[in-house]
Amino acid sequence: MTTQDFIKKFENKNDGKKGFLFFAPGRVNLIGDHTDYTGGFVLPAAINFGTYLFLEKINEKVLRFSSENMEGKAEIEFDTIKNARNNWVDYPLGVINQLIGKGWKPEGLEFTYYGDIPNGAGLSSSASIEMVTAYALNTISDLKIPAKELVLLSQKAENDFVGVQCGIMDQYAVGLGKSDNAILIDCNDITHKYIKIPFDEYIFVVVNSNKKRGLLDSAYNVRVDELQKVKEIINKSFDVPYLGTLTPDDADWIEKLVTDETLLRRVRHIVNENAAVKIAAQYLENNDPAKFGEMMVNSHQSLKHDYEVSCTELDILVDTAMGIEGVAGARMTGAGFGGCTINLVKRDALDSFTGIMEKEYRQKTGIKPDIYPVGITGELKRL
């Protein structure tokens, strides 16, 4: 099924009478991974791939969930909404639980989802599902919950109901992203600044490694736990509420306190990546693709060596990309352990980039990559 097939199917079913169609974008993070849950800085953008939700009122006291992408349907009675199912339905259910806490009264509804975000690519399909659910229910029930509050409750849903200790970046970029702009987010004070993307001669291209990420959630939570240990060590000597407030100027005393080599590398990534995001944002504002691309590559090296969330396949993609003429920068994007890279490619080099990446990656891994030029055009909306 294509996006247009989905929209047409439910236009025919709905016939303009009782259903509602909504869209939430995915996101690609240009730089700043694993810094959001430390109160640091990130620079994502909302993209043209995303999640569609057809929401229909029904005359039964149940919530029905289905997806055109994933197996399994669910019919949930109101008194069991609070129970997790341990599958994709937990993402909208977690949001619904949060909205009930904000005063939403359950009513009979049928939720049908369709996403054109590549599965397992690290482009925030989970946050897209959460935000489209929150936005849709907020709209049809006229709850008048501000957009930023929808973002925060969607993050809480993933933390508390799904059990992934994600930071705020994904839901924030999906919920507040703006076409043709990156969004510089300060995850400490939960504020943002839009930065127009000025690179007319360049395009961002996502390359999906198609490496399955089966251990992602557990490894992600391990990194969160490691940084909590670092925070506890530091706070025996200094009051540092968020590791994201540390800067490279603090490196000397951090190394004296954090003597475990693994923990030191973890906090080193956080410190350097946070500084890199702010510098890269300036290069974006100054329309300097070469310097921005250089920051992307440096970020990947930090994620590979210090934070250890890359993998062989992602490293091959980055190394291959940086050997192609017309590529200004490349890095893994998202949580890692598979998923995607984001590449800054000259528009007139896109065809050669695609051909070389497909050939060399397949030769080295036996896997065919999927390559997507992405438009920074995604916004949360009712269709």
PAZA-85122 format. One record per residue (C-alpha): z, y, x; residue number from 0. Coordinates in nm, 4 decimals, decimal comma. Layout:
<nodes>
<node <Z Y X> NUM> ...
</nodes>
This chain:
<nodes>
<node <0,0000 0,0000 0,0000> 0> <node <-0,0817 0,3501 0,1179> 1> <node <0,1064 0,6701 0,0400> 2> <node <-0,1628 0,7757 -0,2048> 3> <node <-0,1497 0,4334 -0,3731> 4> <node <0,2254 0,4741 -0,4234> 5> <node <0,1945 0,8240 -0,5657> 6> <node <-0,0905 0,7192 -0,7951> 7> <node <0,0961 0,4100 -0,9134> 8> <node <0,3944 0,6065 -1,0287> 9> <node <0,1907 0,8953 -1,1654> 10> <node <0,0298 0,6383 -1,3944> 11> <node <0,3617 0,4705 -1,4787> 12> <node <0,5433 0,7952 -1,5379> 13> <node <0,2657 0,9705 -1,7332> 14> <node <0,4496 1,2994 -1,6790> 15> <node <0,7403 1,2143 -1,9080> 16> <node <1,0573 1,0721 -1,7589> 17> <node <1,0278 1,0110 -1,3873> 18> <node <1,0743 1,2244 -1,0785> 19> <node <0,9045 1,1963 -0,7402> 20> <node <1,0687 1,3218 -0,4198> 21> <node <0,9890 1,3221 -0,0477> 22> <node <1,2065 1,3395 0,2633> 23> <node <1,0463 1,3547 0,6097> 24> <node <1,1289 1,1473 0,9108> 25> <node <1,2162 1,3205 1,2342> 26> <node <1,1196 1,3020 1,5955> 27> <node <1,3624 1,4257 1,8569> 28> <node <1,1838 1,6302 2,1192> 29> <node <1,4834 1,6286 2,3545> 30> <node <1,8572 1,5687 2,3324> 31> <node <1,9390 1,2049 2,2518> 32> <node <2,2931 1,0720 2,2133> 33> <node <2,4338 1,4231 2,2360> 34> <node <2,4843 1,4931 1,8667> 35> <node <2,7940 1,2760 1,8229> 36> <node <2,9554 1,4527 2,1193> 37> <node <2,9239 1,7958 1,9601> 38> <node <2,6306 1,8886 2,1811> 39> <node <2,2791 2,0238 2,1331> 40> <node <1,9636 1,8530 2,0038> 41> <node <1,6063 1,9681 1,9446> 42> <node <1,4369 1,7561 1,6746> 43> <node <1,1547 1,8338 1,4330> 44> <node <1,0695 1,7040 1,0850> 45> <node <0,7379 1,5170 1,0721> 46> <node <0,4679 1,4342 0,8180> 47> <node <0,5763 1,0694 0,7898> 48> <node <0,8683 1,0063 0,5578> 49> <node <1,0201 0,8412 0,2501> 50> <node <0,9091 0,8790 -0,1099> 51> <node <1,1439 0,8105 -0,4003> 52> <node <1,0387 0,7619 -0,7590> 53> <node <1,3497 0,8074 -0,9714> 54> <node <1,3425 0,7020 -1,3356> 55> <node <1,6126 0,7229 -1,6018> 56> <node <1,6774 0,3977 -1,7906> 57> <node <1,8832 0,3133 -2,0985> 58> <node <2,1148 0,0689 -1,9239> 59> <node <2,4426 0,1152 -1,7397> 60> <node <2,3077 -0,0063 -1,4062> 61> <node <2,1412 0,1262 -1,0927> 62> <node <1,8263 -0,0610 -0,9891> 63> <node <1,6866 -0,0429 -0,6366> 64> <node <1,3556 -0,1659 -0,4984> 65> <node <1,1281 -0,0784 -0,2091> 66> <node <0,7576 -0,1200 -0,1518> 67> <node <0,8330 -0,1763 0,2191> 68> <node <1,1343 -0,4052 0,2271> 69> <node <1,2272 -0,7297 0,0615> 70> <node <1,5088 -0,7569 -0,1851> 71> <node <1,5899 -0,5810 -0,5087> 72> <node <1,9334 -0,4897 -0,6380> 73> <node <2,0794 -0,4275 -0,9809> 74> <node <2,4228 -0,2750 -0,9516> 75> <node <2,6734 -0,2145 -1,2258> 76> <node <2,8692 0,1080 -1,2133> 77> <node <3,2030 -0,0545 -1,1314> 78> <node <3,0575 -0,2254 -0,8214> 79> <node <2,8826 0,0778 -0,6691> 80> <node <3,1565 0,1058 -0,4060> 81> <node <3,0771 -0,2391 -0,2617> 82> <node <2,8469 -0,2729 0,0396> 83> <node <2,5598 -0,5254 0,0279> 84> <node <2,4816 -0,5408 0,4017> 85> <node <2,1131 -0,4605 0,3595> 86> <node <1,8920 -0,1535 0,3196> 87> <node <2,0426 -0,0733 -0,0222> 88> <node <2,3649 0,0312 0,1548> 89> <node <2,1945 0,3537 0,2686> 90> <node <2,1375 0,4967 -0,0815> 91> <node <2,4584 0,3364 -0,2095> 92> <node <2,6627 0,5101 0,0578> 93> <node <2,5149 0,8433 -0,0506> 94> <node <2,5835 0,7678 -0,4157> 95> <node <2,9472 0,6931 -0,3356> 96> <node <2,9733 1,0289 -0,1619> 97> <node <2,8138 1,2080 -0,4576> 98> <node <3,0543 1,0414 -0,6995> 99> <node <3,3303 1,1965 -0,4907> 100> <node <3,1600 1,5331 -0,5476> 101> <node <3,1619 1,4873 -0,9234> 102> <node <2,8389 1,3009 -0,9975> 103> <node <2,8700 1,0760 -1,3039> 104> <node <2,6715 0,7511 -1,2741> 105> <node <2,3889 0,7065 -1,5237> 106> <node <2,1232 0,4420 -1,5683> 107> <node <1,8621 0,4950 -1,2982> 108> <node <1,5852 0,3019 -1,1286> 109> <node <1,5150 0,3914 -0,7642> 110> <node <1,1812 0,2881 -0,6139> 111> <node <1,1245 0,3759 -0,2475> 112> <node <0,8167 0,3825 -0,0317> 113> <node <0,8087 0,4906 0,3322> 114> <node <0,5225 0,5486 0,5714> 115> <node <0,7577 0,5826 0,8703> 116> <node <0,6758 0,2966 1,1105> 117> <node <0,9446 0,0300 1,0703> 118> <node <1,1991 0,0202 1,3534> 119> <node <1,0272 0,3049 1,5370> 120> <node <1,3323 0,5263 1,5746> 121> <node <1,1966 0,8076 1,3564> 122> <node <1,4981 0,8116 1,1246> 123> <node <1,3896 0,6044 0,8283> 124> <node <1,7575 0,5512 0,7388> 125> <node <1,8367 0,9235 0,7330> 126> <node <1,5166 0,9830 0,5368> 127> <node <1,6284 0,7322 0,2712> 128> <node <1,9733 0,8910 0,2594> 129> <node <1,8464 1,2460 0,2288> 130> <node <1,5793 1,1744 -0,0316> 131> <node <1,8466 1,0008 -0,2421> 132> <node <2,0955 1,2850 -0,2040> 133> <node <1,8335 1,5523 -0,2735> 134> <node <1,6936 1,3697 -0,5770> 135> <node <2,0296 1,3163 -0,7461> 136> <node <2,1409 1,6690 -0,6614> 137> <node <1,8213 1,7970 -0,8265> 138> <node <1,8067 1,5910 -1,1463> 139> <node <2,1814 1,6228 -1,2119> 140> <node <2,1902 1,9936 -1,1208> 141> <node <2,4916 1,9402 -0,8951> 142> <node <2,4156 2,2581 -0,6997> 143> <node <2,5396 2,1078 -0,3725> 144> <node <2,4116 2,3207 -0,0787> 145> <node <2,1589 2,1574 0,1547> 146> <node <2,3927 2,1513 0,4539> 147> <node <2,6614 1,9775 0,2481> 148> <node <2,4076 1,7129 0,1445> 149> <node <2,3369 1,6612 0,5141> 150> <node <2,7056 1,6158 0,5966> 151> <node <2,7753 1,3748 0,3120> 152> <node <2,4701 1,1675 0,4064> 153> <node <2,6004 1,1379 0,7619> 154> <node <2,9414 1,0371 0,6258> 155> <node <2,7733 0,7734 0,4100> 156> <node <2,6166 0,6149 0,7185> 157> <node <2,9407 0,6361 0,9176> 158> <node <3,1775 0,5080 0,6500> 159> <node <2,9647 0,2847 0,4258> 160> <node <2,6894 0,1475 0,6500> 161> <node <2,9139 0,1444 0,9576> 162> <node <2,6880 0,3142 1,2144> 163> <node <2,8722 0,5938 1,3949> 164> <node <2,5717 0,8255 1,4097> 165> <node <2,5970 1,1954 1,4766> 166> <node <2,4585 1,4697 1,2566> 167> <node <2,1118 1,5100 1,4102> 168> <node <1,9042 1,2736 1,1966> 169> <node <2,0250 1,3865 0,8563> 170> <node <2,0234 1,7509 0,9680> 171> <node <1,6633 1,7426 1,0905> 172> <node <1,5470 1,5561 0,7800> 173> <node <1,7378 1,7784 0,5374> 174> <node <1,6823 2,1180 0,6980> 175> <node <1,3623 2,0691 0,8972> 176> <node <1,0908 2,3310 0,8600> 177> <node <0,7152 2,2967 0,8996> 178> <node <0,5708 2,4073 1,2368> 179> <node <0,9198 2,4487 1,3818> 180> <node <1,1607 2,2555 1,5968> 181> <node <1,5245 2,2958 1,4980> 182> <node <1,7815 2,3627 1,7692> 183> <node <2,1084 2,2238 1,6347> 184> <node <2,4538 2,2958 1,7710> 185> <node <2,6337 1,9813 1,6599> 186> <node <2,9756 2,1297 1,7412> 187> <node <2,9799 2,4205 1,4978> 188> <node <2,7028 2,2704 1,2769> 189> <node <2,4605 2,5616 1,3027> 190> <node <2,0911 2,5746 1,3793> 191> <node <1,8060 2,7941 1,4933> 192> <node <1,4400 2,7419 1,4140> 193> <node <1,1963 2,7640 1,7044> 194> <node <0,8264 2,7973 1,6286> 195> <node <0,6228 2,5345 1,8145> 196> <node <0,3599 2,7418 1,9982> 197> <node <0,1666 2,4742 2,1886> 198> <node <-0,1764 2,5218 2,0256> 199> <node <-0,3589 2,3178 2,2896> 200> <node <-0,1116 2,0303 2,2725> 201> <node <-0,0037 1,7779 2,0150> 202> <node <0,3030 1,5553 1,9961> 203> <node <0,2108 1,1870 1,9885> 204> <node <0,4494 0,9044 1,9024> 205> <node <0,3892 0,5652 2,0631> 206> <node <0,5724 0,2744 1,9032> 207> <node <0,6615 0,0086 2,1592> 208> <node <0,6902 -0,2491 1,8785> 209> <node <0,9893 -0,3873 2,0661> 210> <node <1,2346 -0,5294 1,8143> 211> <node <1,5726 -0,3571 1,8346> 212> <node <1,8048 -0,6288 1,7069> 213> <node <2,1172 -0,5142 1,8956> 214> <node <2,0788 -0,1445 1,8270> 215> <node <2,3752 -0,0842 1,5942> 216> <node <2,6279 -0,2721 1,8072> 217> <node <2,5052 -0,1136 2,1329> 218> <node <2,5083 0,2298 1,9715> 219> <node <2,8714 0,1850 1,8692> 220> <node <2,9565 0,0654 2,2218> 221> <node <2,8268 0,3938 2,3639> 222> <node <3,0365 0,5871 2,1112> 223> <node <3,3429 0,3879 2,2188> 224> <node <3,2699 0,4497 2,5877> 225> <node <3,2559 0,8229 2,5340> 226> <node <3,5790 0,8095 2,3384> 227> <node <3,7415 0,6510 2,6455> 228> <node <3,6019 0,9324 2,8622> 229> <node <3,7418 1,1874 2,6204> 230> <node <4,0852 1,0237 2,6301> 231> <node <4,0847 1,0283 3,0134> 232> <node <3,9836 1,3934 3,0301> 233> <node <4,2283 1,5018 2,7620> 234> <node <4,5208 1,3756 2,9683> 235> <node <4,4526 1,6746 3,1958> 236> <node <4,2476 1,9194 2,9878> 237> <node <4,2026 2,0005 2,6211> 238> <node <3,8371 1,9139 2,5571> 239> <node <3,7851 1,8517 2,1841> 240> <node <3,4103 1,7757 2,2256> 241> <node <3,2373 1,6376 2,5346> 242> <node <2,9367 1,8438 2,4305> 243> <node <3,1188 2,1582 2,5413> 244> <node <3,1136 2,0443 2,9062> 245> <node <2,8516 2,1870 3,1437> 246> <node <2,7130 2,0890 3,4869> 247> <node <2,9646 2,3358 3,6361> 248> <node <3,2370 2,0889 3,5326> 249> <node <3,0853 1,8007 3,7306> 250> <node <3,3266 1,8136 4,0261> 251> <node <3,6475 1,7801 3,8300> 252> <node <3,4927 1,5272 3,5888> 253> <node <3,4120 1,2991 3,8828> 254> <node <3,7719 1,3225 4,0052> 255> <node <3,9128 1,2235 3,6665> 256> <node <3,6600 0,9640 3,5500> 257> <node <3,6656 0,7033 3,8261> 258> <node <3,5009 0,4179 3,6365> 259> <node <3,1334 0,4251 3,7433> 260> <node <2,9950 0,3207 3,4059> 261> <node <3,1959 0,5789 3,2150> 262> <node <3,1029 0,8452 3,4704> 263> <node <2,7328 0,7784 3,4202> 264> <node <2,7756 0,7988 3,0432> 265> <node <2,9406 1,1419 3,0534> 266> <node <2,6959 1,2603 3,3209> 267> <node <2,4121 1,1996 3,0759> 268> <node <2,5894 1,3945 2,8027> 269> <node <2,6569 1,6918 3,0291> 270> <node <2,3068 1,7053 3,1784> 271> <node <2,1251 1,6379 2,8526> 272> <node <2,3095 1,9139 2,6708> 273> <node <2,2147 2,1610 2,9414> 274> <node <1,8554 2,0344 2,9331> 275> <node <1,8208 2,0915 2,5586> 276> <node <1,9052 2,4605 2,5890> 277> <node <1,6682 2,5066 2,8830> 278> <node <1,3869 2,3174 2,7072> 279> <node <1,4339 2,5319 2,3958> 280> <node <1,3700 2,8398 2,6105> 281> <node <1,0506 2,6839 2,7482> 282> <node <0,9424 2,6177 2,3898> 283> <node <1,0057 2,9794 2,2936> 284> <node <0,8186 3,0939 2,6068> 285> <node <0,5170 2,8727 2,5278> 286> <node <0,5445 2,6807 2,8556> 287> <node <0,4255 2,3232 2,7866> 288> <node <0,4293 2,2207 3,1525> 289> <node <0,7982 2,3060 3,1985> 290> <node <0,8867 2,1613 2,8580> 291> <node <0,7118 1,8377 2,9518> 292> <node <0,9017 1,8250 3,2815> 293> <node <1,2304 1,8458 3,0884> 294> <node <1,1157 1,5562 2,8681> 295> <node <1,0593 1,3322 3,1710> 296> <node <1,3951 1,4269 3,3250> 297> <node <1,5634 1,3455 2,9947> 298> <node <1,4082 0,9994 2,9925> 299> <node <1,5334 0,9275 3,3416> 300> <node <1,8856 1,0200 3,2362> 301> <node <1,8641 0,7979 2,9269> 302> <node <1,7315 0,5160 3,1457> 303> <node <1,9709 0,5308 3,4393> 304> <node <2,2899 0,7032 3,3207> 305> <node <2,3091 0,6203 2,9515> 306> <node <2,1206 0,2907 2,9805> 307> <node <1,9596 0,2946 2,6383> 308> <node <1,5988 0,2562 2,7466> 309> <node <1,4261 -0,0779 2,8032> 310> <node <1,1368 -0,2187 3,0056> 311> <node <0,8849 -0,1507 2,7308> 312> <node <0,9841 0,2139 2,6862> 313> <node <0,9810 0,2693 3,0622> 314> <node <0,6291 0,1250 3,0854> 315> <node <0,5125 0,3579 2,8099> 316> <node <0,6569 0,6647 2,9816> 317> <node <0,5284 0,5706 3,3265> 318> <node <0,1817 0,4951 3,1895> 319> <node <0,1660 0,8198 2,9932> 320> <node <0,2615 1,0307 3,2921> 321> <node <-0,0307 0,8856 3,4863> 322> <node <-0,2844 1,0078 3,2288> 323> <node <-0,4582 1,3412 3,2730> 324> <node <-0,3661 1,5879 3,0011> 325> <node <-0,0134 1,4570 2,9423> 326> <node <0,2548 1,7201 3,0033> 327> <node <0,5595 1,5073 2,9230> 328> <node <0,6884 1,1787 2,7841> 329> <node <1,0281 1,0313 2,6977> 330> <node <1,1926 0,7743 2,4774> 331> <node <1,3093 0,9235 2,1501> 332> <node <1,5810 0,8048 1,9169> 333> <node <1,8657 0,5648 1,9812> 334> <node <1,6692 0,3489 2,2244> 335> <node <1,6628 -0,0236 2,3118> 336> <node <1,3078 -0,0239 2,1760> 337> <node <1,1412 0,2045 1,9274> 338> <node <0,9222 0,4935 2,0334> 339> <node <0,8295 0,7428 2,2971> 340> <node <0,7308 1,1004 2,2236> 341> <node <0,4462 1,2424 2,4316> 342> <node <0,3145 1,5954 2,4751> 343> <node <-0,0627 1,5519 2,5034> 344> <node <-0,3526 1,7953 2,5253> 345> <node <-0,5552 1,7760 2,2048> 346> <node <-0,8794 1,7193 2,3927> 347> <node <-0,7180 1,4316 2,5853> 348> <node <-0,5962 1,2448 2,2762> 349> <node <-0,8781 0,9888 2,2673> 350> <node <-0,8469 0,8966 2,6355> 351> <node <-0,4655 0,8895 2,6035> 352> <node <-0,4898 0,6482 2,3116> 353> <node <-0,7353 0,4183 2,4852> 354> <node <-0,5471 0,4010 2,8155> 355> <node <-0,2069 0,3533 2,6523> 356> <node <-0,3297 0,0701 2,4318> 357> <node <-0,5022 -0,1097 2,7195> 358> <node <-0,2343 -0,0769 2,9880> 359> <node <0,0669 -0,1409 2,7653> 360> <node <-0,0922 -0,4533 2,6215> 361> <node <-0,1829 -0,5780 2,9691> 362> <node <0,1732 -0,5286 3,0962> 363> <node <0,3710 -0,6502 2,7933> 364> <node <0,1399 -0,8542 2,5723> 365> <node <0,2287 -0,6188 2,2862> 366> <node <-0,0079 -0,3878 2,1022> 367> <node <0,1433 -0,0389 2,0671> 368> <node <0,0992 0,1752 1,7594> 369> <node <0,0017 0,5349 1,8334> 370> <node <0,0579 0,8207 1,5897> 371> <node <-0,0257 1,1862 1,6444> 372> <node <0,2465 1,3524 1,4368> 373> <node <0,2319 1,6724 1,2419> 374> <node <0,5446 1,8885 1,2494> 375> <node <0,4971 1,9538 0,8800> 376> <node <0,7758 1,7637 0,7059> 377> <node <1,0092 1,9255 0,4541> 378> <node <1,2441 1,7885 0,1889> 379> <node <1,0868 1,8494 -0,1536> 380> <node <1,0193 1,7423 -0,5073> 381> <node <0,6565 1,6480 -0,5672> 382> 
</nodes>
